[in-house]
């Protein structure tokens, strides 16, 4: 028993009281009468006896109580360890089980686990690191949460199967909103009589309705070409597993038409509020349409995934839109003190040609403007040599550092041939002003310049140079183009269309015709695009190391210890595409900046943009690329093969 309890009755206070009583009795004997003293001594002796007796009784009762309580606690502890729904395992340094509670026997159905290897009993624990404090494993169709105490070599097993199933059901039942849009109903219906149009629309609507019924989707039409779809997260996972096959169904059922009907689907998920879900669905649809349509954009919180996009975009631009954009651009230039024009990093002929075209629009508005370019590269080397020899054009090229020093809040920044802030030559310029104009022909990606005042994003165009050429036609009589300036724009169109072989529409030839009238020299275009013999030999070496997957997908690689320019890599991908039977080509090489570059090309039936986006890049349906850090060429090829396998539904054709 603790001392403070043992001294409860005979502590110092009791001793002092007895001494005081004895002294009082002695004084009574001396000064009063001995009879009173005797009575006092008897009373004192009786009090001392009672105090001692009560102290013994208290100690005996306390010891009995503590003994009983200790027994109960020990018994309760044993019962808790033996009966609680938690598994406890002690193991030694060799990860051999030294002790466990009965619960572990019940979940393993093994009565003799002592001495067994922990990893033999629970093989899934092999992946758990020695210093990992918490993990989850699946054992005999049950899910267990493992709490690890490395210092004591102790494991706790908690069955969380019901909780995880409840969590899964909760997530699966979350609301998802989607907007289904018929991309080109008006274009397809042009020239049809009313009966044919109604029949076509009925067939397409019937296919969409049947698809919705098969997946339990509530579908409501709210305009001639739009449907609102309501379903849950579990259904969304099923749709993603089928890669939104309704896109293929509608396209194939209308393939006999001159222009097949395509769908775009915008999906919003992962948010609890209906308003935000609706806004996400609309922004996803805008993203899908901005990428050319015929695809589904699924936005779950901040992550966006694209499906489909198997057909080339149908040309939808009209001269009214080009004229409106051109006049708006001119007004913005007139309101600005300075115009800075920049393209993407490692600019190509299209980016520089478009930048020169915008510069001429600045001059037509009688404003001051400059093109931002830090250094040349093989893709534009010959053009920049011509610019240096030009009478005045070289004076309008400045570095990014000079541009940062010149920019103010009243400066207009025009971005050409890209819409991704990280890809621009100088991203700081975008934050230094609130007046940014975007002119681009690439399909819209998840990364996008924030709040531009004017957007001319047309994935149907062959090139940004084509878009800029159309805008120049409405810049007024002050616009003047000399031979080199017109030729630079034409060269941009020629490069991106592979000499008018790919992504070429009627507007492309109209733009080229306008430039030809302005003095563009086709022979000078050939000079600007001439290829060096050494580069040709190196490209042939890359093509020589080609592996063909599934009979139609070519993957070529450069040597691990050699570095190749971006232009050379892109040209090798173009060369592979000219080979018989090749529908898509990928070239993987190391660039001078030690990044692993992958250039991808296709004839249109294979969407290389989706493949490159899954590896952090982007581009067009038939022209895309990406760059990878901290990997070897061989590792990049393995990543590419895995993405291609997933794209083909688990197997390559």
Steps between C-alpha positions, in 0.01 A plus 500: 500500500633853435653673803268799482205265544667293776561818704140616465418417870834516683669785327683788673173681570370208709829467690501872582137475619583207735810680637288809565239290684768333715645838596150621586442192723833558676411860574167387641684262733735769628267797528146362529426145623642159421151353430453729200845398379412129515182562303700698244758225465223241447338715232832557327586129505157413358536757223845366409370146490204597280728693263740206468212255449332715235834541323543121482146455374546770234827345383348154477197629309720708266731208426201276433346763270824556309557129465148451367534801266836377369351159432203655318728725293725209407200287413345782295831558321530133415143491376552816291811360336330166439156621399542843337460513118863596448788280405829544687828348384847517654784398270878479530779644287463214250128586466400175668181509708581479873152569645151582381153533646214256422342741247788434263429129516142565397589709193776263385319178605834374623535390864879482504651825374785526750828455317345558157644762266289816503544545124396140431176547694435848353679517160356847425711644785805453279441845351485669842818691584669450838435861605146516360250568781172426324382305199210293369500144375242265352499157659246227424262748337509729805669839530719561804656822620847434643645721774874440527720574802853430374672567837297229675479281186125503548212485250133577556243359254167679465225372269375801298316307230153631586630857527675481164191348336286778647752755379500341155120507482500862610749595229316298236172674581638853472315710246654561156373749242581488129407698190478306172542722194449423130807670354406559140127451465453822299788421263376144437139610450588762241344406167269237654126520465291514817409132489862383465612737775228374737584136424870561560434681826258229615757224437776685684270592791380139519857371523584747779178417688566125474855552627365699797243232584763225490703679767210633706566862404227762529505694172313821427523699178515877557583627150511367145858378536553463878398247768539511876605165650477416871661187647732390779872440546466124457341549158777745408759231573314263267493765226872564543566125477321498162681825405158656429420266211192708412742732318592219260139380469367837384795566269477158335121505458527830310823416315311467168423870510737739331587626848430256787337633815729505803432549870680695769434420865594719795493329841525657847559276803659487844321807643196495730330824394274492193597848378871415492426169327306682228781751452755218482291315240474813286872577527580137411276528194674823400831319536382211281368739234820703516693184420296438187205304635426128459621431853400489865668721760463371857586747775525352850586785739819647346591200284377478141514194273413476131349208309436459129615761253543248220387721213648813353325823587254632243577848373252739663668839473331774310612837374267685734682364806840575343393858427363552853819364658716711268317821591510414872874438476551833327301681772710338772819607322376858473427506874848375590833680531703198391436159341721201583463183291633161606459136404601178670841382614715362218282684245437350158427660164129532580562686827749747346291547184188574708697738724624693195141517372376645832790748493378625161153551650664708775675711239172541309348641822803732524601362839831384642550125519771236542541124461649317801767245404797395712690287252469332164478124439542274195127521416518877435870547437474588131202729559687688774798539266268665250354717778850619599566610143159669472480877483319552831340175625793398721456818707164372629636184664587531869598260780270396783704702753456813290128429471462464879662841547271660241163352602246709693135460597403674173705258288317257272656152492406284199572127538513298177513125427450390863246546778698341783671754730786263581579464128535873427845652456455732801210412737578808715355724229156340553497610865637848433191616309128428497475539121585167335382389156517133401522378138548125462392200294580220748229301673434645841677327790435510874770765548381831359598866522292666772246767401615612153310804371469347151516135391530379143540127555406304189606132498345469153777718352812351348735742674519820701649668193175425316295661779723809508483528120120510517515771768739707287244517220281726718770731635433778251691668220801581718604135501810438292688170462832466323630176346673363810208576733242337271735208437551443876123463545476268200792293631316458831197362316716271282685354801189425706309351206798298374483687169117508501471123554348495853238706684428705190162665439366741245588793726863382500528547125318834521757621755786374283347675199482829692866470599599417144326817381695692764827376355576174681779317316448122478861445395615692809279270708698206366824676588380566855403135539814348348651221705864450595664179370638412844153533651359276227754228582428524874126479434558186296689349794202563726259345250731200476434416867126453466271250670152439358225409746176341390599537136412871485670690787865587448732596788847625406773584751822698494820389667506547877832685502418734209292818495261600223331828415121530528465566128693184414281293733182641345629439147580139586142452620370648173728269301373190680144597414580473129580128536244248374265365767600753768202684649680665792865576573689586818862613518679499836833682531705704746507875432797734559338617827504134624122466480362192328284621212224296341356617168180329387327501161200322354295491181182594689353165605721485811478784755859568601392807698328287766807277527735795543270669752520193723878552501476871582497644148239593242440613144261394226322179409771422243791711629608504865805488725624489859820534702602284796746577780738269689442192286705307246395439143424136581284598800312754288431232238361267771272777629383565145425133438296481821296808404443356151388173654248681721384710205430185301292354784771279649645367178661632187325438171 
